[in-house]
């Protein structure tokens, strides 16, 4: 499709995360940084973990649907301009922040260490998203639907969270 992306189409607008996927040089990294900024705003306003999880669920569904629709007529299904999957994967990695003890469930507040942790999670997410160790590479190669486009990034987000969780267990730097 020569007219990809057409930002007048809602699926293309969402798939490119409102045009961020059109940024030069590493659009996935730009999308991850935009997600980090959105999460910083989320922490600043002390929004609840319930709202965070609602956003995550909505992001997963919107990512799959918009990726499927946007890549429908493309030869390269996971086009570099489709970055909503990076947004979703990075957002999923942030679910490990409460597990690391940086969210006070009794007071419903994010701790100041959440900012540094979010930066580390995005860096680890990008590492795994670019490196694509198994099974991320398997998903990336075998599944070329909207679900496949998003699933490899969700796995990269899980890998990032587990890596930070494991590293913190042994070193205890957070």
N, CA and C of each residue as an Amber inpcrd file, in Angstrom:
protein
   522
   0.8470000  -1.1730000   0.0000000   0.0000000   0.0000000   0.0000000
   0.8920000   1.2340000   0.0000000   0.7410000   2.0490000  -1.0070000
   1.5930000   3.2380000  -1.1540000   1.1970000   4.3540000  -0.1970000
  -0.0420000   4.3820000   0.2070000  -0.5260000   5.4670000   1.0600000
  -0.4980000   5.0970000   2.5380000   0.4990000   4.3560000   2.9260000
   0.5890000   4.0020000   4.3370000   1.6810000   4.8140000   5.0020000
   1.4130000   5.3640000   6.1270000   0.1230000   5.4470000   6.8020000
  -0.6610000   6.6690000   6.3480000  -1.9540000   6.5130000   6.3650000
  -2.8760000   7.6030000   6.0780000  -3.4800000   8.0060000   7.4150000
  -2.9900000   9.0800000   7.9860000  -3.3940000   9.4630000   9.3380000
  -4.8410000   9.9300000   9.4290000  -5.5280000   9.9910000   8.2870000
  -6.9610000  10.2960000   8.3110000  -7.7790000   9.0620000   8.6590000
  -7.1540000   7.8810000   8.5530000  -7.8130000   6.6410000   8.9500000
  -7.5490000   6.4100000  10.4350000  -8.6030000   6.2000000  11.2160000
  -8.4010000   5.9950000  12.6600000  -7.4600000   4.8420000  12.9910000
  -7.5150000   3.7520000  12.2360000  -6.6310000   2.6160000  12.5220000
  -5.1690000   2.9840000  12.2880000  -4.8850000   3.7750000  11.2630000
  -3.5120000   4.1980000  10.9890000  -3.0490000   5.2150000  12.0370000
  -3.9620000   6.0900000  12.4340000  -3.6240000   7.0870000  13.4540000
  -3.2530000   6.4050000  14.7730000  -4.0570000   5.4160000  15.1720000
  -3.7580000   4.6790000  16.4000000  -2.5120000   3.8140000  16.2490000
  -2.4010000   3.1110000  15.1230000  -1.2570000   2.2080000  14.9190000
   0.0680000   2.9630000  14.9500000   0.0750000   4.1850000  14.4550000
   1.2940000   5.0030000  14.4750000   1.4110000   5.8170000  15.7620000
   0.5180000   5.5690000  16.7030000   0.4220000   6.3020000  17.9580000
   0.4400000   7.8090000  17.7010000  -0.5610000   8.2150000  16.9260000
  -0.8130000   9.6120000  16.5930000   0.3420000  10.2480000  15.8330000
   0.9640000   9.4500000  14.9720000   2.0090000   9.9460000  14.0910000
   3.4260000   9.7610000  14.6020000   3.6030000   9.2870000  15.8180000
   4.9550000   9.0970000  16.3540000   5.7130000   8.0590000  15.5330000
   4.9980000   7.1020000  14.9690000   5.6270000   6.0830000  14.1320000
   6.2580000   6.6370000  12.8710000   5.9800000   7.8800000  12.5580000
   6.5690000   8.5260000  11.3750000   7.8730000   9.2440000  11.7030000
   8.2670000   9.2310000  12.9660000   9.5070000   9.8950000  13.3680000
  10.6960000   9.2000000  12.7040000  11.7100000   9.9730000  12.3150000
  12.8770000   9.3520000  11.6800000  13.7310000   8.6150000  12.7120000
  14.4370000   7.6220000  12.2660000  15.3730000   6.8810000  13.1100000
  14.7140000   6.3210000  14.3760000  14.4710000   5.0620000  14.3840000
  13.9780000   4.3110000  15.5420000  12.6120000   4.7860000  16.0390000
  11.5790000   4.6710000  15.2140000  10.2480000   5.1090000  15.6600000
   9.7470000   4.3270000  16.8770000  10.1570000   3.0670000  17.0310000
   9.7590000   2.2920000  18.2050000  10.3230000   2.8660000  19.4880000
  11.5340000   3.3840000  19.4100000  12.1460000   4.0190000  20.5830000
  11.4240000   5.3160000  20.9140000  11.0690000   6.0930000  19.8990000
  10.3120000   7.3280000  20.1300000   8.9700000   7.0160000  20.7960000
   8.3070000   5.9480000  20.3300000   7.0200000   5.5550000  20.9200000
   7.2100000   5.1170000  22.3700000   8.2910000   4.4080000  22.6460000
   8.5740000   3.9800000  24.0200000   8.8490000   5.1810000  24.9180000
   9.5600000   6.1680000  24.3970000   9.8280000   7.3840000  25.1720000
   8.5410000   8.1790000  25.4140000   7.6520000   8.2020000  24.4290000
   6.3530000   8.8660000  24.6120000   5.5450000   8.1490000  25.6950000
   5.6310000   6.8300000  25.7050000   4.9410000   6.0440000  26.7320000
   5.5230000   6.3550000  28.1090000   6.8210000   6.4730000  28.1810000
   7.4820000   6.8220000  29.4400000   6.9940000   8.1860000  29.9350000
   6.9080000   9.1460000  29.0420000   6.4190000  10.4780000  29.4140000
   4.9830000  10.3990000  29.9290000   4.1460000   9.6230000  29.2450000
   2.7580000   9.4580000  29.6980000   2.7080000   8.8030000  31.0790000
   3.5880000   7.8490000  31.3180000   3.6190000   7.2000000  32.6190000
   4.1050000   8.1650000  33.7020000   5.0630000   9.0260000  33.3810000
   5.5090000  10.0330000  34.3420000   4.3420000  10.9350000  34.7380000
   3.5300000  11.3170000  33.7730000   2.3400000  12.1320000  34.0630000
   1.3890000  11.3410000  34.9640000   1.2370000  10.0650000  34.6520000
   0.3860000   9.1760000  35.4370000   0.8520000   9.1430000  36.8920000
   2.1600000   8.9860000  37.1060000   2.7240000   8.9550000  38.4660000
   2.5340000  10.3100000  39.1450000   2.8060000  11.3890000  38.4140000
   2.7170000  12.7290000  38.9880000   1.3300000  12.9940000  39.5640000
   0.2940000  12.5620000  38.8350000  -1.0710000  12.7880000  39.2970000
  -1.5660000  11.6970000  40.2510000  -0.6700000  10.7450000  40.5930000
  -0.9870000   9.6970000  41.5620000  -2.2740000   8.9450000  41.1990000
  -2.4030000   8.5970000  39.9320000  -3.5740000   7.8460000  39.4970000
  -3.4610000   6.4080000  39.9910000  -4.5730000   5.7770000  40.2000000
  -4.5990000   4.4760000  40.8680000  -4.1520000   3.3330000  39.9640000
  -3.7480000   2.2470000  40.6040000  -3.3460000   1.0390000  39.8900000
  -4.5250000   0.4610000  39.1130000  -5.7380000   0.6390000  39.6130000
  -6.9230000   0.1440000  38.9000000  -7.0550000   0.8740000  37.5660000
  -6.8960000   2.1860000  37.5840000  -6.9640000   2.9630000  36.3500000
  -5.8160000   2.5730000  35.4140000  -4.6540000   2.3320000  35.9940000
  -3.4970000   1.8830000  35.2110000  -3.8210000   0.5770000  34.4790000
  -4.4210000  -0.3760000  35.1770000  -4.7500000  -1.6710000  34.5780000
  -5.8600000  -1.5530000  33.5360000  -6.7990000  -0.6520000  33.7480000
  -7.8470000  -0.4060000  32.7460000  -7.2150000   0.1260000  31.4600000
  -6.2770000   1.0450000  31.6020000  -5.5650000   1.5770000  30.4360000
  -4.8210000   0.4520000  29.7220000  -4.1650000  -0.4240000  30.4840000
  -3.4240000  -1.5390000  29.8870000  -4.3480000  -2.4520000  29.0830000
  -5.4650000  -2.8230000  29.6490000  -6.4030000  -3.7040000  28.9470000
  -6.9170000  -3.0450000  27.6750000  -7.2790000  -1.7770000  27.7730000
  -7.7470000  -1.0350000  26.5860000  -6.6450000  -0.9490000  25.5320000
  -5.4190000  -0.6810000  25.9760000  -4.2850000  -0.5950000  25.0550000
  -4.0650000  -1.9070000  24.3110000  -4.1730000  -3.0220000  25.0180000
  -3.9670000  -4.3210000  24.3730000  -4.9950000  -4.5330000  23.2710000
  -6.2600000  -4.2990000  23.5870000  -7.3080000  -4.4960000  22.5770000
  -7.1710000  -3.5120000  21.4180000  -6.9510000  -2.2300000  21.7250000
  -6.7880000  -1.2290000  20.6620000  -5.5570000  -1.5190000  19.8070000
  -4.4900000  -1.9880000  20.4210000  -3.2690000  -2.3030000  19.6750000
  -3.4930000  -3.4360000  18.6960000  -4.1370000  -4.4870000  19.1490000
  -4.3820000  -5.6380000  18.2780000  -5.2820000  -5.2440000  17.1230000
  -6.3680000  -4.5580000  17.4250000  -7.3310000  -4.1720000  16.3810000
  -6.7110000  -3.1920000  15.3930000  -6.0590000  -2.1370000  15.9030000
  -5.4980000  -1.1330000  14.9810000  -4.3370000  -1.7030000  14.1770000
  -3.5200000  -2.5700000  14.7840000  -2.4140000  -3.1940000  14.0460000
  -2.9420000  -4.1030000  12.9450000  -3.9810000  -4.8460000  13.2550000
  -4.5910000  -5.7360000  12.2630000  -5.1550000  -4.9300000  11.0990000
  -5.9100000  -3.8990000  11.4000000  -6.5280000  -3.0890000  10.3500000
  -5.4850000  -2.3080000   9.5420000  -4.5040000  -1.7510000  10.2230000
  -3.4940000  -0.9410000   9.5340000  -2.5920000  -1.7810000   8.6410000
  -2.3200000  -3.0230000   9.0440000  -1.4020000  -3.8590000   8.2730000
  -2.1130000  -4.7510000   7.2590000  -3.4070000  -4.6080000   7.1600000
  -4.2330000  -5.4760000   6.3200000  -3.7170000  -5.6190000   4.8910000
  -3.3950000  -4.5300000   4.2370000  -2.9670000  -4.5520000   2.8270000
  -1.4750000  -4.3190000   2.6480000  -0.7130000  -4.5030000   3.7040000
   0.7280000  -4.2730000   3.6240000   1.4710000  -5.5840000   3.3730000
   2.5160000  -5.5180000   2.5750000   3.3610000  -6.6970000   2.3680000
   4.1430000  -6.9870000   3.6510000   4.6570000  -5.9270000   4.2810000
   5.3840000  -6.0530000   5.5500000   4.3820000  -5.7950000   6.6730000
   3.9140000  -6.8610000   7.3070000   2.8370000  -6.7410000   8.3000000
   3.2370000  -5.8920000   9.5070000   4.4240000  -6.1020000  10.0360000
   4.8680000  -5.3110000  11.1910000   5.7110000  -4.1420000  10.6850000
   5.0460000  -3.2450000   9.9720000   5.6940000  -2.0690000   9.3900000
   6.3120000  -1.2210000  10.5000000   7.4580000  -0.5900000  10.2200000
   8.1620000   0.1850000  11.2480000   7.3420000   1.3660000  11.7720000
   6.3750000   1.8500000  10.9870000   5.5430000   2.9650000  11.4410000
   4.4810000   2.5240000  12.4440000   4.1970000   1.2270000  12.5020000
   3.2330000   0.7140000  13.4820000   3.9670000   0.5890000  14.8230000
   3.6480000   1.5050000  15.7270000   4.3610000   1.5620000  17.0060000
   3.4420000   1.4150000  18.2190000   2.1590000   1.2450000  17.9910000
   1.2430000   1.0740000  19.1180000   1.6130000  -0.1630000  19.9240000
   2.2300000  -1.1420000  19.2660000   2.6610000  -2.3520000  19.9720000
   3.7980000  -2.0450000  20.9520000   4.6770000  -1.1260000  20.6050000
   5.7370000  -0.7140000  21.5300000   5.1480000   0.0160000  22.7350000
   4.1410000   0.8350000  22.4830000   3.4730000   1.5500000  23.5710000
   2.8670000   0.5500000  24.5460000   2.1960000  -0.4470000  24.0060000
   1.5360000  -1.4500000  24.8430000   2.5560000  -2.2970000  25.6040000
   3.6280000  -2.7070000  24.9470000   4.6590000  -3.5090000  25.6000000
   5.3480000  -2.7480000  26.7210000   5.6630000  -1.4900000  26.4680000
   6.3030000  -0.6770000  27.5110000   5.3470000  -0.4620000  28.6900000
   4.0720000  -0.2040000  28.3810000   3.0780000   0.0040000  29.4470000
   2.9290000  -1.2680000  30.2870000   2.9520000  -2.4240000  29.6280000
   2.8710000  -3.6900000  30.3600000   4.0670000  -3.8560000  31.3010000
   5.2400000  -3.4340000  30.8660000   6.4250000  -3.5750000  31.7300000
   6.2570000  -2.7880000  33.0300000   5.4940000  -1.7020000  33.0020000
   5.2740000  -0.8950000  34.2040000   4.4470000  -1.6300000  35.2600000
   3.7960000  -2.7340000  34.8990000   3.0270000  -3.4930000  35.8900000
   3.9390000  -4.1140000  36.9390000   5.2250000  -4.1600000  36.6690000
   6.1660000  -4.7290000  37.6340000   6.5530000  -3.7300000  38.7260000
   6.2270000  -2.4660000  38.5550000   6.5760000  -1.4540000  39.5580000
   5.8820000  -1.7330000  40.9000000   4.5840000  -2.0410000  40.9240000
   3.9900000  -2.3980000  42.2260000   4.5910000  -3.6710000  42.8340000
   4.9800000  -4.6290000  41.9970000   5.5920000  -5.8630000  42.4910000
   6.9280000  -5.5500000  43.1550000   7.6250000  -4.5280000  42.6540000
   8.9030000  -4.1150000  43.2310000   8.7090000  -3.2970000  44.5130000
   7.4680000  -3.0500000  44.8920000   7.1770000  -2.3300000  46.1330000
   7.1930000  -0.8310000  46.0050000   7.0110000  -0.3200000  44.7900000
   7.0660000   1.1270000  44.5780000   5.6760000   1.7370000  44.3790000
   4.6830000   1.0300000  44.8380000   3.3180000   1.5460000  44.8500000
   2.7300000   1.1560000  46.1920000   2.2700000   2.1370000  46.9430000
   1.7200000   1.8900000  48.2640000   0.2220000   1.6380000  48.1310000
  -0.1630000   0.3800000  48.2040000  -1.5710000   0.0220000  48.0190000
  -2.4620000   0.6020000  49.1130000  -1.9370000   0.7600000  50.3210000
  -2.7700000   1.2810000  51.4040000  -3.0480000   2.7690000  51.2220000
  -2.0880000   3.5000000  50.6790000  -2.2780000   4.9350000  50.4480000
  -2.5980000   5.2450000  48.9840000  -2.5110000   4.2220000  48.1240000
  -2.7390000   4.3730000  46.6860000  -1.8310000   5.4540000  46.0950000
  -0.5210000   5.3590000  46.4150000   0.4340000   6.3340000  45.9110000
   1.6210000   5.6470000  45.2660000   2.0960000   6.2480000  44.1990000
   3.3140000   5.7880000  43.5390000   4.4920000   6.4110000  44.2670000
   5.5240000   5.6380000  44.4970000   6.7230000   6.1230000  45.1800000
   7.6060000   6.8910000  44.1960000   8.5160000   7.7170000  44.7350000
   9.4160000   8.4920000  43.8790000  10.3410000   7.5930000  43.0620000
  10.6770000   6.4310000  43.5820000  11.5150000   5.4890000  42.8520000
  10.8590000   4.9370000  41.6000000   9.5620000   5.1820000  41.4530000
   8.8480000   4.7090000  40.2620000   9.3940000   5.3490000  38.9920000
   9.8710000   6.5820000  39.0830000  10.4040000   7.2720000  37.9060000
  11.6520000   6.5620000  37.3690000  12.6020000   6.3080000  38.2580000
  13.8280000   5.6160000  37.8560000  13.5120000   4.2060000  37.3680000
  12.6360000   3.5310000  38.0670000  12.2620000   2.1770000  37.6800000
  11.6290000   2.1640000  36.2950000  10.7760000   3.1290000  36.0130000
  10.1350000   3.2110000  34.6900000  11.1750000   3.4200000  33.5940000
  12.1820000   4.2400000  33.8550000  13.2600000   4.4590000  32.8810000
  14.0080000   3.1500000  32.6260000  14.3330000   2.4370000  33.6970000
  15.0170000   1.1520000  33.5490000  14.1620000   0.1450000  32.7890000
  12.8720000   0.1320000  33.0800000  11.9830000  -0.8000000  32.3950000
  11.8910000  -0.4970000  30.9020000  11.8220000   0.7670000  30.5340000
  11.7780000   1.1230000  29.1100000  13.0820000   0.7410000  28.4210000
  14.2060000   0.9750000  29.0860000  15.4980000   0.5920000  28.4950000
  15.5740000  -0.9260000  28.3080000  15.1480000  -1.6740000  29.3070000
  15.1410000  -3.1390000  29.1860000  14.1330000  -3.6050000  28.1430000
  12.9870000  -2.9540000  28.0940000  11.9880000  -3.2990000  27.0870000
  12.5600000  -3.1210000  25.6820000  13.2010000  -1.9850000  25.4330000
  13.7830000  -1.7380000  24.1040000  14.8820000  -2.7560000  23.8070000
  15.6730000  -3.1070000  24.8100000  16.7160000  -4.1140000  24.6410000
  16.1120000  -5.4280000  24.1500000  15.0840000  -5.9110000  24.8440000
  14.4690000  -7.1830000  24.4640000  13.6700000  -7.0680000  23.1710000
  13.0770000  -5.9130000  22.9180000  12.3130000  -5.7200000  21.6860000
  13.2300000  -5.7100000  20.4620000  14.4030000  -5.1630000  20.6150000
  15.3610000  -5.1160000  19.5010000  16.1040000  -6.4390000  19.3650000
  16.5770000  -6.9910000  20.4780000  17.3400000  -8.2410000  20.4540000
  16.4770000  -9.4510000  20.0740000  15.2520000  -9.4610000  20.5560000
  14.2810000 -10.5270000  20.2890000  14.8040000 -11.9320000  20.5940000
  15.1070000 -12.2150000  21.8620000  15.5010000 -13.5920000  22.2090000
  14.2830000 -14.5110000  22.0840000  14.5570000 -15.8190000  22.0610000
  13.4580000 -16.7810000  21.9950000  12.6610000 -16.6900000  23.2910000
  11.3750000 -16.7120000  23.3050000  10.3780000 -16.9760000  22.2790000
   9.8710000 -15.7320000  21.5530000  10.4350000 -14.5520000  21.8780000
   9.9880000 -13.3180000  21.2170000  10.2360000 -13.4130000  19.7090000
  11.4010000 -13.9000000  19.3160000  11.7280000 -14.0210000  17.8950000
  10.8000000 -15.0120000  17.1990000  10.4330000 -16.0790000  17.8870000
   9.5200000 -17.0740000  17.3200000   8.1600000 -16.4400000  17.0360000
   7.6280000 -15.7070000  17.9920000   6.3350000 -15.0240000  17.8270000
   6.4350000 -14.0180000  16.6880000   7.5310000 -13.2520000  16.6530000
   7.7230000 -12.2260000  15.6310000   7.7430000 -12.8240000  14.2210000
   8.3410000 -13.9860000  14.0730000   8.4590000 -14.6100000  12.7510000
   7.2100000 -15.3710000  12.3350000   6.5380000 -16.0200000  13.2680000
   5.4420000 -16.9330000  12.9360000   4.0640000 -16.2850000  12.8710000
   3.8450000 -15.2590000  13.6440000   2.5170000 -14.6650000  13.7210000
   2.5370000 -13.2630000  13.1140000   1.8850000 -13.1130000  11.9770000
   1.9130000 -11.8400000  11.2650000   0.5540000 -11.1370000  11.2650000
  -0.2700000 -11.4530000  12.2530000  -1.5650000 -10.7870000  12.3960000
  -1.4160000  -9.6520000  13.4050000  -2.5140000  -8.9630000  13.6830000
  -2.4870000  -7.9160000  14.6990000  -2.0700000  -8.4640000  16.0480000
  -2.5290000  -9.6720000  16.3640000  -2.1580000 -10.3080000  17.6270000
  -0.6630000 -10.5800000  17.6770000  -0.1050000 -11.0830000  16.5810000
   1.3250000 -11.3690000  16.5280000   2.1720000 -10.1230000  16.6230000
   1.7110000  -9.0500000  15.9700000   2.4400000  -7.7810000  16.0110000
   2.5590000  -7.2870000  17.4540000   1.4850000  -7.4520000  18.2200000
   1.4560000  -6.9610000  19.6020000   2.0820000  -7.9620000  20.5710000
   1.8830000  -9.2490000  20.3350000   2.3110000 -10.2720000  21.2850000
   3.8170000 -10.2800000  21.5240000   4.6230000 -10.0900000  20.4880000
   6.0700000 -10.0890000  20.7110000   6.4970000  -8.9230000  21.5980000
   5.8070000  -7.7960000  21.4960000   6.1360000  -6.6460000  22.3490000
   5.6320000  -6.8480000  23.7790000   4.5180000  -7.5370000  23.9270000
   4.0490000  -7.8620000  25.2720000   5.0500000  -8.7860000  25.9660000
   5.5780000  -9.7490000  25.2130000   6.5990000 -10.6280000  25.7850000
   7.8670000  -9.8470000  26.1450000   8.2490000  -8.8990000  25.3040000
   9.4220000  -8.0710000  25.6170000   9.1840000  -7.2650000  26.8950000
   7.9560000  -6.7860000  27.0950000   7.6170000  -6.0720000  28.3260000
   7.6970000  -6.9690000  29.5420000   7.2450000  -8.2160000  29.3920000
   7.3320000  -9.1840000  30.4880000   8.7930000  -9.5210000  30.7800000
   9.5740000  -9.7450000  29.7310000  11.0080000 -10.0200000  29.9180000
  11.6860000  -8.8620000  30.6580000  11.3490000  -7.6250000  30.2800000
  11.9390000  -6.4480000  30.9350000  11.5880000  -6.4310000  32.4150000
  10.3110000  -6.6490000  32.7170000   9.8810000  -6.6450000  34.1120000
  10.5130000  -7.7480000  34.9250000  10.5640000  -8.9550000  34.3620000
  11.1610000 -10.0840000  35.0800000  12.6640000  -9.8910000  35.2830000
  13.3230000  -9.2930000  34.2830000  14.7560000  -9.0240000  34.4120000
  15.0260000  -8.0370000  35.5430000  14.2510000  -6.9650000  35.5890000
  14.4360000  -5.9820000  36.6560000  14.0600000  -6.5770000  38.0090000
  13.0030000  -7.3480000  38.0430000  12.5830000  -7.9940000  39.2830000
  13.6550000  -8.9540000  39.7800000  14.1890000  -9.7700000  38.8750000
  15.2530000 -10.7060000  39.2400000  16.5230000 -10.0060000  39.6430000
  16.8970000  -8.9890000  38.8810000  18.1020000  -8.2190000  39.2200000
  17.9720000  -7.5480000  40.5680000  16.8100000  -6.9960000  40.8530000
  16.5900000  -6.3340000  42.1360000  16.5780000  -7.3350000  43.2920000
  16.1480000  -8.5490000  43.0270000  16.1470000  -9.5910000  44.0620000
  17.5700000  -9.9080000  44.5100000  18.4960000  -9.9510000  43.5530000
  19.8780000 -10.3110000  43.8840000  20.7240000  -9.1220000  44.3170000
  20.4730000  -7.9510000  43.7490000  21.3100000  -6.7810000  44.0410000
  20.5930000  -5.8120000  44.9830000  19.2730000  -5.7520000  44.9240000
  18.4550000  -4.8630000  45.7520000  18.8590000  -3.4040000  45.6070000
  18.7900000  -2.9050000  44.3700000  19.1630000  -1.5150000  44.1020000
  17.9810000  -0.5740000  44.0500000  16.7680000  -1.0980000  44.1310000
  15.5840000  -0.2160000  44.1300000  14.9530000  -0.1630000  45.4990000
